[in-house]
Amino acid sequence: MARTALILGARGGFGGAVEAALQTAGWQTRRYARGTDMVAAARGCDLIVNGLNPPAYHDWARQIPAITAQVLAAAKASGARVLVPGNVYPFGREPAPWGAATPHRPVSRKGAIRAQMEAQYRAATQTDGLRVLLLRGGDFMAAGSPDLMMNRVVLEKLAKGKVVSMGDPSAIHAWAYLPDMARAAAALLDTDLPDWADVPFAGHAFSVSDLAQVIGRLTGRDMRVTRFPVWMLTLTAPVWELAREVKEMLYLYDHPHWLDPAPLRAMLPAFRSTPLERVIAAHLTARVIPLQKAI
């Protein structure tokens, strides 16, 4: 009998990617309509995919706890496992690699909010018998998704032969290609997971300088790394919420970090990520950048 998943935020990057991966794996899926009764929507479901995330970091301090409370209530009533996309914010400036054993020492307001959210999910597995899979990834990547940092900033000036760095161009940064992360999630749901599973999805880790070299090989063009004008965020922060929120997270583009690949490798030994050149080639094609090298 087919399992059923309720997808929260199916129109978003994570929710949409997981919905597609689950359908490929034989699941039936339902899309949650925002503003409706989540408890009723989750009735009869085996899984709740929490892809809800306030756009542009809007009002996280209020909205993240509210979403978490709704999801926990729906999971408790239905008995469904919850799939949550974790991020790297709770780790602050801890040394990499990052994984389940890395202390949560956030250095940002949003990091503290996410750490508290994760603590609530974990506590619910201990006190209410819930089951939660937290699959943690770096910055999301998906070709043609304009709101993601890779497309919105890093690759914005490709047509001019420039790759934009939000910080130190040589700093290793964790990235999660959403189709791969979604495939990993679907595969993990077919394994014997504990009630609380905090699994790092290593994805890809590279610097902006590395990225410029990959793009150069694919296009046959010399790519110049240029720095993002942080002064623009400082100037607009008093009147633009997104500028304030992005500025708070700039430390991640200076602090070298990556996620530990060992746990996922042990849990899914046959899983293979899409090679980085293919991922970047898809991004270039979506931006109508000619490729010199066939992928």
C-alpha positions in Angstrom: 0.0 0.0 0.0 1.3 3.4 -1.0 2.4 5.7 1.8 1.1 9.2 1.9 3.0 12.4 2.6 1.6 15.8 3.3 3.7 18.5 1.7 3.9 21.8 3.4 5.3 24.5 1.1 5.1 22.4 -2.1 5.6 25.5 -4.2 8.9 26.2 -2.4 12.3 24.8 -3.3 12.6 22.1 -0.6 8.9 21.1 -0.5 8.7 20.9 -4.3 11.9 18.9 -4.7 10.9 16.4 -2.0 7.4 16.1 -3.4 8.9 15.1 -6.8 11.3 12.6 -5.2 8.7 11.0 -3.0 6.4 10.5 -6.0 9.2 8.9 -7.9 9.7 6.6 -5.0 6.1 5.5 -5.1 4.6 7.8 -2.4 1.2 9.5 -2.7 1.4 13.2 -1.9 -1.0 15.8 -0.7 -0.4 19.6 -0.8 -1.2 21.5 2.3 -3.2 24.7 1.7 -1.8 27.5 3.9 -4.2 28.8 6.5 -6.2 25.6 6.7 -6.4 23.1 9.6 -3.1 21.3 9.5 -4.2 18.6 11.9 -7.1 17.7 9.6 -4.9 17.9 6.5 -2.4 15.4 8.1 -5.0 12.8 9.0 -4.1 9.5 7.4 -0.7 10.6 6.4 2.6 8.7 7.1 4.8 11.7 6.7 4.7 15.5 7.0 7.3 17.4 5.0 7.8 20.8 6.6 8.9 22.9 3.6 7.3 26.0 5.1 9.7 28.9 5.5 8.8 32.6 5.7 10.1 34.2 2.5 13.0 36.7 2.6 13.6 35.9 6.3 10.4 37.8 7.2 9.4 37.8 10.9 11.3 34.6 11.8 11.0 35.2 15.5 7.2 34.9 15.4 6.6 32.7 12.4 9.1 29.9 12.9 7.8 29.0 16.4 4.2 29.2 15.1 4.9 26.9 12.2 6.7 24.5 14.5 3.8 24.3 16.9 1.4 23.6 14.0 3.6 20.8 12.6 4.1 19.2 16.0 0.3 19.2 16.7 -0.4 17.7 13.3 2.3 15.0 13.8 1.0 14.1 17.3 -2.6 13.8 16.1 -1.7 11.8 12.9 1.3 9.7 14.1 3.1 10.8 11.0 6.9 11.2 10.9 8.1 14.7 10.2 10.8 15.6 7.7 12.5 18.9 8.4 15.2 20.6 6.4 17.9 21.7 8.9 20.4 24.4 8.1 23.9 25.3 9.4 22.9 28.4 11.3 22.9 26.8 14.8 26.6 26.0 14.5 27.9 29.6 14.5 31.6 29.6 14.0 32.4 26.1 15.2 35.2 24.3 13.3 34.1 22.1 10.4 33.1 19.4 9.5 29.6 19.9 11.0 27.3 17.1 12.0 25.0 15.8 14.7 27.7 16.0 17.4 28.6 19.6 16.6 27.6 21.9 19.5 24.9 24.5 18.8 26.6 27.8 19.4 24.7 30.3 17.2 26.2 33.7 16.6 23.1 35.1 14.9 19.5 35.8 15.9 18.3 33.5 13.2 20.7 30.8 14.3 19.2 31.0 17.8 15.7 30.7 16.4 16.6 27.6 14.4 18.4 26.0 17.3 15.3 26.5 19.5 13.2 25.0 16.7 15.4 21.9 16.5 15.3 21.5 20.2 11.5 21.5 20.2 11.4 18.8 17.5 13.9 16.7 19.4 12.1 17.2 22.7 8.8 16.0 21.1 10.4 12.7 20.1 11.3 12.2 23.8 8.1 13.4 25.4 5.3 12.8 22.8 6.6 9.8 20.9 7.0 11.7 17.7 9.4 10.7 14.9 11.5 13.4 13.2 14.1 13.3 10.4 16.1 16.5 10.3 18.1 16.4 7.1 20.6 19.3 7.3 22.1 21.0 4.3 24.1 24.1 3.4 22.8 26.8 1.1 20.3 25.4 -1.4 21.1 25.3 -5.1 18.6 24.7 -7.9 18.9 25.8 -11.5 16.3 28.4 -12.4 15.3 29.2 -8.8 15.7 33.0 -8.7 15.3 33.5 -4.9 18.3 31.3 -4.0 21.6 33.0 -3.1 23.5 31.1 -5.9 21.2 32.5 -8.6 20.3 35.8 -6.9 23.8 37.0 -6.1 26.7 34.6 -6.9 25.8 34.0 -10.6 24.0 37.3 -11.2 26.8 38.9 -13.3 27.9 35.8 -15.3 27.0 37.5 -18.6 29.7 40.0 -17.7 32.3 37.3 -16.9 32.0 37.8 -13.2 31.2 35.6 -10.2 30.2 37.4 -7.1 31.5 36.5 -3.6 29.6 37.4 -0.5 32.7 37.2 1.6 36.2 35.6 1.4 36.4 34.1 -2.1 38.7 31.3 -0.8 36.5 30.2 2.0 34.9 26.7 1.6 31.1 27.0 1.8 28.5 24.2 2.1 25.9 23.9 -0.7 23.0 21.5 -1.1 21.7 20.7 -4.6 18.0 20.4 -3.9 17.2 17.5 -6.3 20.0 15.5 -4.6 18.9 16.4 -1.1 15.3 15.4 -1.9 16.5 12.0 -3.3 18.5 11.4 -0.1 15.4 12.2 2.0 13.3 9.8 0.1 15.9 7.1 0.4 16.4 7.7 4.1 12.7 7.2 4.7 13.1 3.6 3.5 15.8 2.9 6.2 15.4 2.0 9.8 15.6 5.5 11.3 15.6 6.3 15.0 12.8 8.5 16.4 15.2 11.5 16.3 17.5 11.4 13.3 19.8 14.4 12.7 21.5 13.6 9.4 24.0 16.0 7.7 23.6 16.2 3.9 27.1 17.0 2.8 26.2 17.9 -0.8 28.9 20.0 -2.3 31.5 22.2 -0.6 33.5 24.7 -2.6 34.8 28.3 -2.6 33.7 31.0 -5.0 37.2 30.9 -6.4 36.7 27.1 -7.1 33.3 27.9 -8.6 34.9 30.4 -11.0 37.3 27.8 -12.2 34.5 25.3 -12.8 32.5 27.9 -14.8 35.7 28.8 -16.8 36.2 25.1 -17.8 32.5 24.8 -18.8 32.3 28.0 -20.8 35.9 28.5 -22.0 35.8 32.0 -20.6 38.0 33.6 -18.0 35.8 34.4 -15.0 36.7 37.2 -12.6 35.7 37.0 -8.9 34.3 40.2 -7.6 33.2 41.1 -4.1 29.6 41.8 -3.2 29.2 45.5 -2.1 28.4 45.0 1.5 28.0 48.7 2.0 24.7 48.4 0.1 23.3 46.2 2.9 24.6 48.7 5.5 23.0 51.6 3.7 19.6 50.0 3.2 19.4 47.9 6.4 17.4 50.6 8.3 14.6 50.5 5.8 14.9 47.1 4.2 14.3 43.9 6.2 16.0 41.6 3.8 19.2 43.7 3.9 19.3 43.5 7.7 18.7 39.7 7.7 21.3 38.9 5.0 23.9 41.1 6.6 23.6 39.1 9.8 24.5 35.9 8.0 27.5 37.2 6.0 29.9 35.5 8.5 29.0 32.2 6.8 30.7 33.4 3.6 34.0 34.1 5.5 34.0 31.1 7.9 35.1 27.9 6.1 32.6 25.2 6.7 31.3 21.9 5.3 29.1 19.1 6.5 30.3 15.6 7.4 29.6 13.2 4.6 30.3 10.0 6.7 26.9 9.5 8.3 24.9 9.7 5.1 27.5 7.5 3.4 27.0 4.8 6.1 23.2 5.1 5.9 23.0 5.2 2.1 26.1 3.5 0.7 24.7 3.4 -2.8 23.7 7.1 -2.9 25.6 9.3 -5.3 25.4 13.1 -5.6 25.2 14.8 -9.0 28.7 15.7 -10.0 29.4 19.4 -9.4 30.1 20.2 -13.0 26.7 18.9 -14.0 25.0 20.9 -11.3 26.8 24.1 -12.4 26.1 23.3 -16.1 22.4 23.2 -15.3 22.6 26.6 -13.7 24.5 28.0 -16.7 22.0 26.6 -19.1 19.1 28.0 -17.1 20.8 31.4 -17.5 21.3 30.9 -21.3 25.1 30.8 -20.8 26.7 28.8 -23.7 28.7 25.8 -22.7 31.9 24.9 -24.5 32.3 21.5 -22.7 29.7 18.8 -23.1 28.3 17.4 -19.9 
